[in-house]
């Protein structure tokens, strides 16, 4: 999944379109764009389905030119708690990520407090509560880097670490 602005011009939306050029069509991959509130998306596509791998793409509004492999989601949305009785933070159930290009990727532990964090936290909470074997990868994309370059490197990450078969 990827977030989209109203014009479909943000980097995560464009990168998702580019990734589809690299991955075989017969894998049954469910590409989804998030147009509205992330909770609506979670309720429609995550809560009642089971996936081997969930990959989220979001625009990173900090400085930097690297793709951030996020490892932790926090129980906060804006200044509010997402779920009052849930853990303060959750580690994402990442797939094995042993092979990555350090000049392109970096490991992150701060997803912020807005839509990316909300969807990652809710998705991981569902995985944990249902004791699913789903793997959950969230990538923050630098907003000033070419989408085709990002897609090619994300595909290389997925392929090198055998995340899909």
C-alpha positions as CSV (number, residue, x, y, z in Angstrom):
1,X,0.0,0.0,0.0
2,X,1.0,3.6,-0.5
3,X,-0.5,6.9,0.6
4,X,-1.7,9.3,-2.1
5,X,-2.4,13.0,-2.1
6,X,-5.4,14.2,-4.0
7,X,-3.4,14.5,-7.3
8,X,-1.6,11.2,-7.0
9,X,1.7,13.0,-7.3
10,X,3.4,12.2,-4.0
11,X,6.5,10.0,-4.0
12,X,5.0,7.0,-2.3
13,X,2.1,6.8,-4.8
14,X,4.4,7.2,-7.8
15,X,6.9,4.6,-6.3
16,X,4.1,2.1,-5.9
17,X,3.2,2.5,-9.6
18,X,6.8,2.0,-10.6
19,X,7.3,-1.1,-8.4
20,X,4.5,-2.8,-10.4
21,X,6.9,-2.8,-13.4
22,X,9.4,-5.0,-11.5
23,X,7.2,-7.6,-9.8
24,X,5.7,-10.5,-11.7
25,X,2.0,-10.1,-12.4
26,X,1.2,-13.7,-11.5
27,X,2.1,-13.4,-7.8
28,X,-1.3,-12.2,-6.8
29,X,0.0,-9.0,-5.2
30,X,-2.7,-6.7,-3.9
31,X,-1.6,-3.1,-4.6
32,X,-3.6,-0.6,-2.7
33,X,-3.7,3.2,-2.6
34,X,-4.8,5.0,0.6
35,X,-6.9,8.0,-0.3
36,X,-8.7,8.6,2.9
37,X,-8.1,8.1,6.6
38,X,-5.7,5.2,7.3
39,X,-8.1,3.7,9.9
40,X,-10.7,3.2,7.1
41,X,-8.0,1.5,5.0
42,X,-7.0,-0.8,7.9
43,X,-10.6,-1.8,8.5
44,X,-11.2,-2.6,4.8
45,X,-7.9,-4.3,3.8
46,X,-6.0,-5.4,6.9
47,X,-8.3,-6.3,9.8
48,X,-10.1,-9.3,8.2
49,X,-7.5,-10.5,5.7
50,X,-4.3,-12.5,6.1
51,X,-1.2,-11.7,4.1
52,X,2.3,-13.2,4.0
53,X,3.9,-9.8,3.6
54,X,2.5,-6.3,4.0
55,X,4.6,-3.5,2.6
56,X,3.7,0.1,3.3
57,X,5.2,3.1,1.6
58,X,4.9,6.6,3.1
59,X,6.4,10.0,2.3
60,X,9.2,11.0,4.7
61,X,9.0,14.7,5.5
62,X,12.3,15.0,7.3
63,X,15.7,15.6,5.7
64,X,17.6,12.9,4.0
65,X,17.9,11.1,0.7
66,X,17.7,7.5,2.0
67,X,14.8,5.1,2.2
68,X,14.1,4.4,5.9
69,X,13.3,0.9,6.9
70,X,11.1,1.6,9.9
71,X,11.2,-0.8,12.9
72,X,8.9,0.6,15.5
73,X,5.4,2.1,15.6
74,X,4.1,4.1,18.6
75,X,0.7,4.3,20.1
76,X,0.2,7.9,19.3
77,X,-1.7,9.9,16.6
78,X,-1.1,13.6,16.7
79,X,-1.3,14.3,20.5
80,X,-3.7,11.4,21.2
81,X,-3.3,7.8,22.1
82,X,-4.5,5.4,19.3
83,X,-5.6,2.7,21.8
84,X,-5.5,3.6,25.5
85,X,-4.9,0.0,26.7
86,X,-2.4,-1.0,24.0
87,X,1.4,-1.0,24.3
88,X,3.3,2.3,24.1
89,X,5.3,1.0,21.1
90,X,5.3,-2.1,18.9
91,X,8.2,-3.6,17.0
92,X,7.2,-4.3,13.4
93,X,7.3,-8.0,12.5
94,X,9.9,-7.3,9.8
95,X,10.8,-9.9,7.2
96,X,14.5,-10.9,7.2
97,X,16.4,-7.9,6.0
98,X,20.0,-8.9,6.0
99,X,20.9,-7.6,2.6
100,X,20.5,-3.9,1.8
101,X,22.5,-1.2,0.3
102,X,23.6,1.2,3.1
103,X,24.0,4.1,0.6
104,X,20.3,3.8,-0.3
105,X,18.7,2.5,2.9
106,X,18.9,3.3,6.6
107,X,17.2,1.8,9.6
108,X,14.7,4.1,11.4
109,X,12.9,4.0,14.7
110,X,10.7,7.1,14.5
111,X,7.7,6.9,12.3
112,X,6.4,10.2,13.5
113,X,2.9,10.7,15.0
114,X,0.6,10.9,12.0
115,X,-0.8,8.7,9.2
116,X,2.2,6.5,8.6
117,X,2.6,5.7,12.3
118,X,-1.2,5.1,12.7
119,X,-1.5,2.6,10.0
120,X,1.7,0.8,11.0
121,X,0.7,0.6,14.6
122,X,-2.8,-0.6,13.8
123,X,-1.5,-3.2,11.3
124,X,1.1,-4.5,13.8
125,X,-1.4,-4.6,16.6
126,X,-3.7,-6.8,14.4
127,X,-0.8,-9.1,13.5
128,X,0.2,-9.4,17.2
129,X,-3.4,-9.9,18.6
130,X,-4.3,-12.5,16.0
131,X,-0.8,-14.2,16.3
132,X,-0.4,-14.0,12.5
133,X,2.8,-15.0,10.8
134,X,2.5,-12.0,8.5
135,X,5.6,-9.9,7.9
136,X,5.3,-6.2,8.0
137,X,7.7,-3.8,6.3
138,X,7.2,0.0,6.3
139,X,9.4,2.2,4.2
140,X,9.6,6.0,4.5
141,X,10.6,7.4,1.1
142,X,12.5,10.6,0.7
143,X,10.3,13.1,-1.1
144,X,12.9,14.5,-3.4
145,X,14.2,11.3,-4.9
146,X,13.1,9.9,-8.3
147,X,10.3,7.3,-7.9
148,X,11.8,5.0,-10.5
149,X,15.1,4.9,-8.6
150,X,13.2,4.2,-5.3
151,X,11.1,1.4,-6.9
152,X,14.2,-0.3,-8.4
153,X,16.0,-0.3,-5.1
154,X,12.9,-1.5,-3.1
155,X,12.6,-4.4,-5.6
156,X,16.3,-5.2,-5.1
157,X,15.7,-5.2,-1.3
158,X,12.7,-7.6,-1.7
159,X,14.5,-9.8,-4.1
160,X,17.9,-10.0,-2.3
161,X,16.1,-10.9,1.0
162,X,13.7,-13.4,-0.7
163,X,10.6,-11.7,0.7
164,X,8.4,-13.0,-2.1
165,X,8.5,-16.2,-4.1
